[in-house]
């Protein structure tokens, strides 16, 4: 199984921090105003970075959101090139991360089950 090297992990964390700022401050499209960068995984050769994003508001147009970010990836890559102290800035590939929504759904199901249990015990 492939494990990330410490260096690629650190670069991924730095890219995550910087991309969050770039998306928040420099991307003017209102459709991406509530986007959070959940994680960044950088390839071993630093040529590619998979950027996992999620939305803080319920977003029905995930594909559109990812497309907007992928279309702006060249701009964001140039901005990263000005900030990062690495020889090659990875090509950015945005992917919607559904784990937060999945966790929220599970949490709601658990809360509903607990509430149902309390009602059943009272009867």
Order of alpha helices (4+ residues) and beta strands (2+ residues): alpha-beta-beta-alpha-alpha-beta-alpha
